[in-house]
Amino acid sequence: MHTKLFAALWFLIVSISSAFAAPHIQHWQAPSGARVYFVENHDLPMLDMTVTFAAGSSFDTTEKSGLAGLTHSMLDLGAEGLSEDDIARSLADIGAQLGMNFDADRAGVSLRTLSSIAERTQSLDIVARLLQYPLFPEKVLSREKARLVAALKESETKPDSIAEKAFGKSVFGSHSYGFPVSGEIASVEKIQRSDIENFYRQHYQAKTAVVAIMGDVTRTEAEWIAQKLTEHLPQGGDLAQVAPVTMQIKAVEQRISHPATQSHILMGAPGLARKDPDYFPLYVGNHILGGGGFVSRLMHEIREKRGLAYSVYSYFMPMKLPGAFQIGLQTQKHQADEALQLVRSTLRDFIDKGITEKELQASKQNIIGGFALRIDSNRKIVDYLSVIGFYELPLTYLDDFVGNVDRVTSEQIRSAFKRRINPDAMATVIVGAPESLDTHKGKGDGR
């Protein structure tokens, strides 16, 4: 009886989710060379948009770590004819919201504004100027460098920040994916205005821009907006390339002393890229392992059965190149080694023995059942448009999502994890390790 009920419920969820209409995405290349992704929606008098560039922290160098982030943070702090106060005040006067988005791959600027002509025109004019005519004022740069250095110094005292920094270096070695996103103190202090201007010219080119537009405008208006925001961006020049990620690492365990009452534990290895053919098997499988909250194996074993941690998680960070696979938790110091061994045994069991059909169906039900909530607002959709454009995913990505999840099999999950995740070749970082073991500082960077 329960089996029939579950099957009927599953069929209903898949049917409803499949019938849910994903937004129709229009795509073209602007005369400037920028790639544009647009969804027209007149339900609300709002316009959401982002302009994204391949200008994240992975384009930093060891000598100038932090340059990408500092360049990005300066964009809205002064532009031709506008001081930073002018920018903030003018946008506030019309109720527009400016956002700054930055990670290892991408640097972007987002805007939410009323779609009425007066408000839309004023807000777009401001964004167009700060993107295409930034000033990078020397006085503001000095202030922002001081702020950043102070923040970096503070982060050096926080166990979670210490763990993330050590984890990145252990997993990626000298690759720029392992650099701290905000940079290093010594290199930030050396950054000059000329460095920022050069980085801007090289990485904020029109031909690399991805413009995502969602909301109450027509196709013709969207074409005008995309061109206005990108026509005077830097042109030409060689596009910077990030070196390949080394996928195989050696097992390394780094224990770092810290006075915190809890141990912060991170474990992982290079994982997958956005366009990886194993994306959906690994995505669904990770939901079962540690990405599904209270329904995941790690949570069941570590929190529910043994009470070793309040929370434990696992995730893949898909990037242009393979990003990190990470498992993380916090636990009392005297329980750190027990929790770590349990994480390792749970991961090994997951990879060696695979998953049950019940786990698979429950995971699919959770993912598919919540899919509609992931695209239920203009802002969420424009974020997806930006991802689809930047990572060159199919225009049908949202239409195909439910089907791609539903087609994943338990054997695909087991095969993908066996090929991609080696429990014997993982980087482990423990900040605030048990005192008796704090003297062990690790062996190399794991490469």
N, C-alpha and C positions, 0 to 999 in steps of 0.2 A: 504494500500500500504506500509506504513512505517513498519507495523507489519510483513508483508511478507519479506520485505527487511532485517529487523533485524534477522528474523529466518534463512534466507538464509545465512547471514553473520556469524551468530553464528554456524551454521552447518559447514561452511567452516573452521572457526577457530578451532573448535574441531577436525575436520577431519584431518587438516594439523598437528595440535599438536599431535594427536594420532599417526599419521604416522611418526612423528619425532622419530628417533631411539635413545633411551637412550643408553649410553655406556654399553657394556657387562662387568659385574663385576665378577672377579674370586676371590675365597676366600679359604684360607687354614690356618692351624696352623703350624707355624714354629717349628722346633725341640726345640727351646728355650722355647716354650709355647706361644709366641706372636701370636696374630690373625692378619692375613694379608689380605688386600683388594687391588686388582690390576686391572687396566685397561690398556691394551696394545694399544699403538697408535704411529705409525711411521710417522705421517704426518710432525712432526717437530723434529729436533735433540735435544730434550730437555727431561729432567727428572724432575718431581715434586714429592715430597714425604713428608710425615709427620710421626712422631712417637709421639703418644699421650698416656698419663697416667691419671689414676684417682688420680690426685694430685692437684686439684684446691683449692681455698680458703675455700671451705666448709669443708675441712679436718683440718682447723685451730682449735685451742682451744681458749677460752677466754684469757687464760694466755699467749698464744703465737700467737696472731692474727698478721698475716703478714708473718709467717714462710713459708707457702706454696709458696707465691709469691717471697719471697727472695731466697728460694732454687732454684726455677725455673730461676730467673734472673741471678743466679751465674753459671749456667751450661756452658755458652759460655764465661766465664771470666777466664778460666784456666783449662787445662786438662793435663793428663800425657804427658810430653814432649812438651807441647804447652802453651805459655803465652797467655793472651787475645789479645795482639798485633799480635802474631804469627797466631792466629786463624783468625783475621780480615784480615791480610795481605795475607795469603795463599788463602783464599776464593776470595778476590778481584783480585788477580793475574790471576785467571782462570775464572773470571766473574760469580762466583757462588753467590747465595743470600741465607743467613741464616735468618730464621724468628723464633720468639719466641711467642707462642700463649698461653694465660692464661685466665681462667675465674673461676667461682665458682666450676664447675665440673672438668675441664680438665686443664692439663698442657702439652704443646707439643712443639716440635721443627720441623721446616719445612726447606726444602732445594729445591732450584731450581738450576739446573746445566745443562751444555751441556752433551749430552749422549755419546759423544766420550770417548773412554776408558780411556785416560790419565786424562782428566778433571773429569770424573765421579769417577774414582778411588781415586783421590786426595781429592775431596770434601767429598766423603763417608767415607774416612779414618778419616777425621777431625770430622765429625759428630759422627762416631762410638766412637771416643775417648772421646769427650765431654759428650756423653750420658753415657758411661760405666766406664770412669775413670776421673770423675771431681775432681778437687783438692780443691775447695772452699778455696782459699788462705786467710789467716787471714787478711793480709793488705788490700786486695781487699774487703773483707767482711766489714771491718771497714769503708772503703770509701763508699760502697754501702748503708750501714745502715745510714750514715750521709746524703747521697743524698735523701734516702727515707724519713727520718724524715723531712728534709727541704721541700720536696714535700708535705708531709702530713700537715705540718704547713701552707703552702700556701693554700692548699685545704680548710682549716678551715675558710678562708676568702672569699671563692667563693660561691655565693648563690646556684649554681647548685650542687656543691659537698655537701654542707650542707644539701640540700634538699634530695639528694639521700641517704645520710647516715641516716638521720632521717626516711626516708621512709622505708629503709630496716629493721630498728629496729621496726618500727610500724607494719609492715606486718608480720615479721618472729619472733619477740620477741628475745628470747635467742638462737634460731636456727642459725646454722652457715651460712645459706643462707642470713641472715641479717647482717653478718659481712662485714665491708668494705673490698673489694678485696685486697687492698694494706696494710691492717692492721691498728692498732692503734699505736700512737706515743710511749706510755709507754711500750707496749709489744714489739715493734720492737727494742727499745733500750736494752731490756733484752736478745735478741736472741744471742746465742753463736754458734760458729762453730760446736760444738758437737750436737746442736739441728738440724742444717742443715744436718749434716751427718746422723743422726738418721732418719730424715724425708725422706731423699733420699733413704736410705735402705728399709724403710717400704713402700714407695709409688711408687718408680721407679723400680718395679719388672718386670721381663720378662713376667710372666704369665698374667700381667695386661696390657701389652703394646698393642696398636693397630697401626699397620703399614699400611699406605696408600701409594700406588705407582701408578703413572700415567705417561705414556710417552713411549719413544723410547727405550724400553728394552723388551726382551723376557720373557716368564714365568720362564724359567730356571734362567735367570739373576735376575729376581725379587725375586726368592726364595733365591738366594745367598745374595742379598742385605738385605733382611729382617733378615736373620740369622746373618749376619755380624753386623747389628746394634743392635741386642738384645741378642746375645749368652752369653755375659759377664755381663749382667745386674744382679742386686741382685736376688737371688732365695729364694723361701720359705718364711716363715713368715706369720702371720695372716694378712688378708686383712682388711683394715680399713673400717668401715661402718659409714654412715651418718645417724643420727636419723631421723625418719619420720617427715614430715612437718605437723603442725597443720593447718587444712584447714579452720576452722571456727574462725574468729576473731571478736572482738567487734568494733563498730564504734568509731573512735577516730579522733580528729582534733587537730593538733599541729601547732601553729602559732609562728614563730621565727622572731625576729627583725633583720633587716639588712638595711644598708644605700643604697642599690641598688635602682635604680629608678623604677624597675619593681618587681612585685611579681612573684616568681617561685612556681608553684602549681603542686603537684603530688598527685594522688589519686589511690588507688588500693587495691588488696588483693591477697592471694595465688591463682594461676591459674591452670596450667596443666603441666603434665610431657610429655616427648617426646613420650612415647608409649601409651598415653591416648587414649581410644576409641573415645573420643569426639574431637580429634585433628583437623580433617578437618572441621567439622561444626563450631568449634570455630575460626579456621583460616580464613575460608571464611567469617563468620559473623563479625569478627573483621576488615576485609578489608572494610566492609560496614560501621562499626561504626567509626573507626578512623585510620585504617591502610592503607587506599587507597589514602592518600593525598587529593587532591582537590575534589575527588569524594566521600569523606566520609561524614557522617552526622555531625560529630563534626566540621569539617572544614566548612561545609555549614552554620551551625547554629552560630558558634562563630566568624569566620572570615568574610565569605562572606555576611551574613545578618546583622551582628552587628558591625563588625570591632573591636572586643574586643582583638584579638590576631593575630599576624602574622602567627603563626603556632600552631596547636593543634594535638595531636596524641593519639593513644592507641595501645597497643601491648601486646601479651602474650610472656613470655620468657620461653619456654619449656626447662626443665632441666631433669636430672636423676630422681629427685623428683619434685613435682610441684613447678615451679618457679613463678615469680610475674606476675600478670595482672596489667598494669599501664596505666593511662591516665595522660598526662602532657601538660602544656602550660605555657607561660609567658605573663603577661599583666600589664598594668599600675596599680599602687597601688590602685588608687581610683576606679578601675574597678574590683578589685580582687573578691569581694564578688558577684558581678553580674555575672562574668564569671564562678565562682565556682557553683553557683546555676543553671546556664544554663547547665553546664556539667552534673550535677546531674539529672536534669530533662530530658536531652537528653538521658542519659543512662537508666533511668527508663522507658522512653517511648519506647526505643529500646527493652528492655527486656519484657515489658508488652504487647506491641502491635505487636512485630515482625517486619519483613521486607516485602517489596513489591516484587512481581515477577520481576519487572523492575530492582530493586536494585540487586536482586540475579543474574540475567543474566548479568548485567553490571559488577558485581564483578567477576563472573566466566570468562567473556570475557577478563577482564584485567589480571587476574592471569594466565589463560591458554595461552593467547596471548603472555605474557612475559616469559613463562617458558623456551623456547629455549635459551634465553639470560642468563639464570641462569646456564647453563651447556655448554657455548660456548667457554671455554678455559680449558686447562689442569689444571690450578691452581684452577678454580672453581670446577672442577670435583674431584680433590684430596681432597678438603675441604669437599665435600659431602661424599666421601669414608670414611673420618675420622669420620664424624657424624654417618653414617650408621654403621660403625664398633663399635664405642664407645657406642652408644645407642642401639646396637643390633637390628637395624631395618631390615626389609626384604631386601634381595639382589635385589628384584624387586621394591624397593621404587621409584626409578626414572622412571621406566617403568609404574608404577601404579599411578604416581602423577596426571596426567591429568584426568584419570578416577575417582580417588578419589575426586577430586575437582568437577568434572561435576556431580557426583551422589549426592552431598549435596543438601538437600531440605530446603525450608524456615522453615518448621516445625522442622527439626532437629536442625537448628540454634536456633530457639526460645526455644526449649526444653533444649538444652545444656546450653544456657546462663541463663535460669531460674534456672537450677539446680546448676550451678557453680558460678554465680556472683550475689551477694546479695547487691543491692544499699544501704541497711540499715546497712550493716556490712562492711564498707570500711575504710581504713586508709587514712587520708588526711593530707598533709604537705604543709604549705604556708610559704615560706621564703621571708621576706620583705612584711609582711602582712600590711594592712592599719593601720596607726599609732594608730588610736583610739582603735584598737583591738589587738595591739601587746602584751598587758599584759597577754593575754590568752595563756598559754604555753602547753595546751593539758592535757589529763587525762590518764596517764599510757602509756603502750606500745601497747595497742590494743589487747592484748591476752585475 
